[in-house]
Amino acid sequence: MKKEKSSLTLLTELRKTLHQYPEVSGKEVDTAQRIVSFLNEYPPDEMITEVGNNGIIAIYNGKKPGKKVLFRCELDALPIEEINTFSYRSVFDGVSHKCGHDGHMAILCGLAVELHHQRPESGNVILLFQPAEEDGSGAEKVFNDPKFGVKPDFAFALHNLPGYPKHQIIIKNGTFTCAVNSMIIQLKGKTAHAGEPEKGINPTLAIAAIITEFNNQIQTDLSKENYCLVTPIYTRIGTKAYGVSAGDGEIHFTVRSNSNLQMRKVERTLENIVNKIANQDQLLPLINWVESFQANENNETVANHIRTAANSNDFDLLEKEFPFTWGEDFGLFTQQFPGAMFGLGSGTDTPALHNPDYDFPDEIITTGVAVFHTISKQILNAH
């Protein structure tokens, strides 16, 4: 890399390359290699690859022992067709960076540049490039990998937030993002002739009853502890055989709650509803929970490091009153270590996350780098 390039120019070039070659959860092989190639230009003291499949850990050691501080970003893109026409648009049909993970990676690489030029005074800074955030499996895969032997004293992450002014820092104590779980319900009955439906067991009315009962559980006031949002996602009953009364059905929901404890209660309630209705209609139920995201529960002490870093850089700081309703699997880190996630405003006019015309605004890259770097200096007394 040419030293005369500005940090923003360098990181913007990287971000646009990552944007152009996106990979979905679990397939981030080339993305990881691009990150490794960049880090090799600013070598850490230790680099571990293939963590939790495609993850990368880069460790920059201080001059003496001290705290361990982890900063995490995501590698994966989404199965969304990009409609943007700029020169660095995705080269792959049906895959694109529509959640800004390309920008998050650029921010963490910017922190690597800073740490390469000036190591911490003490302790260790651990950069984690995590795979498979979008399907909720990546954090768990990292935790279950023996290569992930680090036990940080603090863990930090950010997420860009369209709808908020660029460079604004959004923070909250306690739950920052909701717990999210996805429920698959399969109901097994018995087919019959469509002219003699009474001789079979058709799940249609049971599915309608489940939808109705689940809807009765919804409580959308985020200020209350029993916040619960249940969203129907997919339904199938029988097959397109018009002479056959359906003998099986399937329905999927996403479930959201504002704490992990409350989520466990909601799960039990929903399962009891399904089992009761299925039993009444002589149906065999099968329930599976998939794509689970733990709530991000921000530790107040850790969140205060974010506040101090934002204030020392004169960034606008917004105290969020209620949690975001989307899930983020960094929540698993906040369950295991003192941690916090914050939002980085990406523009009031920026398209929403997961929209096909979304693109990460490069001008906020250095904002993210500045907050992360300031946090590391606050804790480890680096220059």
C-alpha positions as CSV (number, residue, x, y, z in Angstrom):
1,M,0.0,0.0,0.0
2,K,1.3,3.5,-0.8
3,K,1.9,5.4,2.4
4,E,0.9,8.7,0.8
5,K,-2.7,7.6,0.4
6,S,-5.0,9.1,3.0
7,S,-6.6,6.7,5.4
8,L,-10.1,7.4,4.0
9,T,-8.9,6.8,0.4
10,L,-7.3,3.6,1.4
11,L,-10.3,2.3,3.3
12,T,-12.7,3.4,0.6
13,E,-10.9,1.5,-2.0
14,L,-11.0,-1.6,0.2
15,R,-14.7,-1.1,1.0
16,K,-15.6,-0.8,-2.7
17,T,-13.7,-3.9,-3.6
18,L,-15.4,-5.8,-0.8
19,H,-18.8,-4.5,-2.0
20,Q,-18.1,-5.6,-5.6
21,Y,-17.4,-9.2,-4.5
22,P,-19.9,-10.1,-1.8
23,E,-20.4,-13.5,-0.3
24,V,-23.3,-14.9,1.7
25,S,-23.1,-16.4,5.2
26,G,-20.8,-19.4,5.4
27,K,-19.3,-18.7,1.9
28,E,-17.0,-15.8,2.8
29,V,-13.8,-17.4,1.5
30,D,-12.6,-14.7,-0.9
31,T,-13.8,-12.0,1.4
32,A,-11.7,-13.4,4.2
33,Q,-8.7,-13.7,1.9
34,R,-9.0,-10.0,0.9
35,I,-9.0,-9.1,4.6
36,V,-6.0,-11.2,5.3
37,S,-4.2,-9.6,2.3
38,F,-4.9,-6.1,3.7
39,L,-3.9,-7.1,7.2
40,N,-0.6,-8.4,5.9
41,E,0.2,-4.9,4.9
42,Y,-0.2,-3.8,8.5
43,P,0.8,-7.0,10.2
44,P,-0.6,-7.8,13.7
45,D,1.5,-9.7,16.2
46,E,-0.7,-12.8,15.7
47,M,-3.3,-13.7,13.0
48,I,-5.6,-16.7,13.2
49,T,-7.6,-17.7,10.1
50,E,-10.5,-20.0,9.5
51,V,-12.1,-19.3,12.9
52,G,-15.7,-20.6,12.9
53,N,-15.2,-21.5,9.3
54,N,-14.1,-18.2,7.6
55,G,-13.4,-15.9,10.5
56,I,-10.2,-14.0,11.2
57,I,-8.6,-12.9,14.4
58,A,-5.9,-10.3,14.4
59,I,-4.1,-9.4,17.7
60,Y,-2.0,-6.3,18.3
61,N,-0.1,-6.6,21.5
62,G,0.8,-3.8,23.9
63,K,4.2,-3.1,25.3
64,K,3.2,-4.7,28.7
65,P,0.5,-6.9,30.0
66,G,-3.0,-5.5,30.5
67,K,-6.6,-5.8,29.5
68,K,-7.8,-7.6,26.4
69,V,-10.2,-5.5,24.2
70,L,-12.1,-7.1,21.4
71,F,-13.6,-5.3,18.4
72,R,-15.8,-7.3,16.0
73,C,-17.2,-6.8,12.5
74,E,-19.0,-9.1,10.0
75,L,-17.9,-10.7,6.8
76,D,-21.1,-11.7,5.1
77,A,-23.4,-10.2,2.5
78,L,-27.1,-10.9,1.7
79,P,-29.0,-12.8,-0.9
80,I,-30.4,-9.6,-2.4
81,E,-30.1,-8.5,-6.0
82,E,-28.4,-5.1,-6.2
83,I,-30.1,-2.4,-8.3
84,N,-27.4,0.2,-8.0
85,T,-25.5,1.0,-11.2
86,F,-22.2,2.5,-9.9
87,S,-18.9,1.0,-11.0
88,Y,-18.4,-1.1,-8.0
89,R,-21.8,-2.7,-7.9
90,S,-21.9,-6.4,-7.1
91,V,-20.6,-8.7,-9.8
92,F,-22.7,-11.6,-8.5
93,D,-26.4,-12.0,-9.3
94,G,-28.6,-12.1,-6.3
95,V,-25.8,-11.3,-3.7
96,S,-24.9,-7.9,-2.4
97,H,-23.8,-6.0,0.7
98,K,-27.1,-4.5,1.8
99,C,-26.4,-4.3,5.5
100,G,-23.1,-2.4,5.3
101,H,-20.8,-5.2,6.4
102,D,-18.4,-4.0,3.8
103,G,-18.2,-0.7,5.6
104,H,-17.9,-2.4,9.0
105,M,-14.9,-4.4,7.7
106,A,-13.3,-1.3,6.3
107,I,-13.7,0.4,9.8
108,L,-12.0,-2.6,11.5
109,C,-9.2,-2.5,8.9
110,G,-8.8,1.2,9.6
111,L,-8.3,0.3,13.3
112,A,-5.7,-2.2,12.2
113,V,-3.8,0.5,10.4
114,E,-3.8,2.7,13.5
115,L,-2.6,-0.2,15.7
116,H,0.1,-1.2,13.3
117,H,1.6,2.3,13.4
118,Q,1.3,2.6,17.2
119,R,0.9,-0.4,19.4
120,P,-1.1,-0.1,22.6
121,E,0.8,0.8,25.8
122,S,-0.5,-2.3,27.5
123,G,-2.8,-5.3,27.0
124,N,-4.0,-6.6,23.7
125,V,-6.4,-5.4,21.0
126,I,-8.2,-8.3,19.3
127,L,-9.9,-7.7,15.9
128,L,-12.5,-10.3,15.0
129,F,-13.8,-10.5,11.5
130,Q,-16.8,-12.8,12.1
131,P,-18.5,-14.9,9.4
132,A,-22.2,-15.7,9.1
133,E,-23.9,-12.9,11.1
134,E,-26.9,-12.7,8.8
135,D,-28.2,-16.2,9.5
136,G,-27.4,-16.0,13.2
137,S,-24.9,-18.9,13.1
138,G,-21.5,-17.1,13.0
139,A,-21.0,-16.0,16.6
140,E,-21.8,-19.5,17.9
141,K,-19.4,-21.1,15.4
142,V,-16.7,-18.7,16.5
143,F,-17.3,-19.5,20.2
144,N,-17.3,-23.3,19.5
145,D,-14.0,-23.2,17.6
146,P,-11.0,-24.1,19.7
147,K,-9.0,-21.4,17.8
148,F,-11.1,-18.8,19.6
149,G,-9.2,-19.0,22.8
150,V,-9.3,-15.4,23.7
151,K,-11.3,-14.2,26.7
152,P,-11.6,-10.4,26.3
153,D,-12.2,-8.1,29.2
154,F,-14.3,-5.9,27.0
155,A,-16.1,-6.5,23.6
156,F,-17.3,-3.8,21.2
157,A,-19.2,-3.7,17.9
158,L,-21.0,-1.2,15.8
159,H,-23.7,-1.1,13.2
160,N,-24.4,1.6,10.7
161,L,-27.9,3.0,11.0
162,P,-29.7,4.7,8.0
163,G,-32.3,7.2,9.2
164,Y,-29.9,8.8,11.6
165,P,-27.5,11.7,10.8
166,K,-24.1,10.7,9.4
167,H,-21.5,10.4,12.1
168,Q,-24.0,10.4,15.0
169,I,-23.3,7.8,17.7
170,I,-26.4,6.0,19.0
171,I,-26.0,4.2,22.4
172,K,-28.2,2.6,25.1
173,N,-27.7,0.8,28.3
174,G,-29.3,-2.6,28.6
175,T,-30.9,-4.2,25.6
176,F,-29.7,-2.5,22.4
177,T,-31.1,-5.0,19.9
178,C,-33.9,-7.5,20.5
179,A,-33.7,-11.2,20.9
180,V,-35.0,-12.8,17.7
181,N,-35.8,-16.4,17.0
182,S,-37.5,-18.1,14.1
183,M,-40.1,-20.8,14.5
184,I,-41.0,-23.6,12.1
185,I,-44.2,-25.5,12.9
186,Q,-45.1,-28.7,10.9
187,L,-48.4,-30.3,11.4
188,K,-49.1,-33.9,10.3
189,G,-52.6,-35.0,9.7
190,K,-54.1,-37.4,7.2
191,T,-55.1,-36.8,3.5
192,A,-58.6,-37.7,2.2
193,H,-60.6,-37.3,-0.9
194,A,-61.6,-33.6,-1.3
195,G,-65.2,-34.8,-1.6
196,E,-64.9,-36.6,1.7
197,P,-62.7,-34.4,3.9
198,E,-64.3,-35.8,7.1
199,K,-62.4,-39.0,6.5
200,G,-59.0,-37.2,6.8
201,I,-57.4,-34.8,9.2
202,N,-56.9,-31.4,7.5
203,P,-54.6,-28.9,9.3
204,T,-56.1,-25.8,7.8
205,L,-58.3,-24.7,10.7
206,A,-55.5,-25.5,13.2
207,I,-53.1,-23.3,11.3
208,A,-55.7,-20.5,11.3
209,A,-56.2,-20.9,15.0
210,I,-52.4,-20.8,15.6
211,I,-52.1,-17.6,13.6
212,T,-54.9,-16.1,15.6
213,E,-53.6,-17.2,19.0
214,F,-50.1,-16.0,18.1
215,N,-51.5,-12.7,17.1
216,N,-53.1,-12.4,20.5
217,Q,-49.6,-12.6,22.1
218,I,-48.3,-9.5,20.3
219,Q,-47.5,-6.6,22.6
220,T,-45.6,-3.9,20.7
221,D,-45.0,-1.4,23.5
222,L,-41.2,-1.5,23.7
223,S,-41.3,0.3,27.1
224,K,-42.8,-2.8,28.7
225,E,-41.0,-5.9,29.8
226,N,-43.4,-8.2,27.9
227,Y,-42.7,-6.7,24.5
228,C,-43.4,-9.4,21.9
229,L,-43.7,-9.3,18.1
230,V,-44.7,-12.5,16.2
231,T,-44.6,-12.1,12.5
232,P,-46.0,-14.8,10.0
233,I,-43.3,-15.5,7.3
234,Y,-44.4,-18.5,5.3
235,T,-47.4,-20.9,5.1
236,R,-48.0,-24.1,3.2
237,I,-51.0,-26.4,3.4
238,G,-51.2,-29.6,1.4
239,T,-50.3,-29.6,-2.3
240,K,-51.9,-28.3,-5.5
241,A,-54.0,-31.5,-5.9
242,Y,-57.6,-30.4,-6.1
243,G,-59.0,-33.8,-5.5
244,V,-57.1,-34.1,-2.2
245,S,-58.0,-32.7,1.2
246,A,-54.7,-31.5,2.8
247,G,-53.1,-33.9,5.3
248,D,-50.2,-31.7,6.4
249,G,-49.1,-28.1,6.7
250,E,-46.3,-25.9,7.7
251,I,-46.0,-22.3,9.0
252,H,-43.0,-20.2,9.9
253,F,-42.8,-17.1,12.2
254,T,-40.2,-14.8,13.5
255,V,-40.5,-13.9,17.2
256,R,-39.0,-10.9,18.9
257,S,-38.6,-9.9,22.5
258,N,-36.7,-7.3,24.4
259,S,-34.7,-9.6,26.6
260,N,-33.3,-13.2,26.4
261,L,-35.2,-14.1,29.6
262,Q,-38.5,-12.9,28.1
263,M,-37.8,-14.7,24.9
264,R,-37.6,-18.0,26.7
265,K,-41.0,-17.3,28.3
266,V,-42.5,-16.4,24.9
267,E,-41.0,-19.6,23.3
268,R,-42.7,-21.8,25.9
269,T,-46.0,-20.0,25.5
270,L,-46.0,-20.4,21.8
271,E,-45.0,-24.0,22.0
272,N,-47.9,-24.7,24.4
273,I,-50.3,-23.0,22.1
274,V,-49.2,-25.2,19.2
275,N,-49.4,-28.4,21.2
276,K,-52.8,-27.6,22.6
277,I,-54.3,-26.8,19.2
278,A,-52.7,-29.7,17.5
279,N,-53.9,-32.1,20.2
280,Q,-57.5,-30.8,19.8
281,D,-57.4,-31.4,16.1
282,Q,-55.6,-34.8,16.3
283,L,-52.6,-33.5,14.5
284,L,-48.9,-34.4,15.2
285,P,-46.9,-31.2,15.7
286,L,-43.2,-30.8,15.1
287,I,-41.5,-27.5,16.2
288,N,-38.1,-26.3,15.3
289,W,-36.3,-23.1,16.3
290,V,-33.8,-21.7,13.8
291,E,-31.7,-18.5,13.2
292,S,-31.6,-17.5,16.8
293,F,-30.2,-14.1,17.8
294,Q,-29.4,-13.3,21.4
295,A,-30.4,-9.8,22.6
296,N,-27.5,-7.4,22.7
297,E,-27.5,-6.4,26.3
298,N,-25.1,-3.5,26.7
299,N,-23.0,-3.4,29.9
300,E,-23.3,0.2,31.3
301,T,-19.6,0.5,32.1
302,V,-18.6,-0.7,28.7
303,A,-21.2,1.6,27.0
304,N,-19.7,4.5,29.0
305,H,-16.4,3.9,27.1
306,I,-18.4,4.5,23.9
307,R,-19.9,7.7,25.3
308,T,-16.6,9.0,26.3
309,A,-15.0,8.2,23.0
310,A,-17.8,9.9,21.1
311,N,-17.6,13.0,23.3
312,S,-13.9,13.3,23.0
313,N,-14.2,13.3,19.2
314,D,-17.0,15.8,19.3
315,F,-19.4,13.4,17.7
316,D,-23.1,13.9,18.3
317,L,-24.3,11.4,20.8
318,L,-27.9,10.1,20.9
319,E,-29.2,8.1,23.9
320,K,-31.7,5.6,22.5
321,E,-34.7,5.1,24.8
322,F,-35.9,1.7,23.4
323,P,-34.2,-1.3,21.8
324,F,-34.0,-1.8,18.0
325,T,-36.3,-4.6,17.0
326,W,-33.8,-6.3,14.6
327,G,-31.5,-9.0,15.7
328,E,-27.7,-9.1,15.7
329,D,-25.7,-12.1,16.8
330,F,-23.1,-10.0,18.7
331,G,-25.6,-10.6,21.4
332,L,-23.9,-13.8,22.1
333,F,-20.7,-11.9,22.9
334,T,-22.6,-9.6,25.4
335,Q,-23.9,-12.7,27.1
336,Q,-20.3,-14.1,27.6
337,F,-18.2,-10.9,28.2
338,P,-18.8,-7.3,29.3
339,G,-19.7,-5.8,26.0
340,A,-21.6,-3.1,24.1
341,M,-22.8,-2.4,20.6
342,F,-23.5,1.1,19.3
343,G,-25.0,2.6,16.2
344,L,-23.2,4.8,13.7
345,G,-25.6,7.1,11.8
346,S,-25.3,6.6,8.1
347,G,-27.5,9.3,6.8
348,T,-31.2,10.4,7.1
349,D,-31.6,10.0,3.3
350,T,-29.7,6.7,3.0
351,P,-31.9,3.8,1.9
352,A,-32.8,1.4,4.7
353,L,-30.8,-1.7,5.5
354,H,-31.6,-4.7,3.3
355,N,-33.1,-2.4,0.6
356,P,-31.8,-3.3,-2.9
357,D,-30.5,0.3,-3.4
358,Y,-28.6,0.6,-0.1
359,D,-24.9,1.5,-0.1
360,F,-22.6,2.2,2.8
361,P,-21.6,5.9,2.9
362,D,-17.8,5.9,2.8
363,E,-17.5,9.2,4.7
364,I,-18.5,7.6,8.0
365,I,-15.6,5.0,7.9
366,T,-13.2,7.3,9.7
367,T,-15.9,8.1,12.3
368,G,-16.1,4.4,13.2
369,V,-12.3,4.1,13.2
370,A,-12.0,7.1,15.5
371,V,-14.5,5.8,18.0
372,F,-12.9,2.3,18.1
373,H,-9.4,3.7,18.3
374,T,-10.3,6.1,21.1
375,I,-11.9,3.3,23.1
376,S,-8.8,1.2,22.8
377,K,-6.6,4.1,24.0
378,Q,-8.9,4.9,26.9
379,I,-8.7,1.3,28.1
380,L,-5.1,0.4,27.2
381,N,-3.5,3.9,27.5
382,A,-2.2,3.8,24.0
383,H,-1.0,6.9,22.1
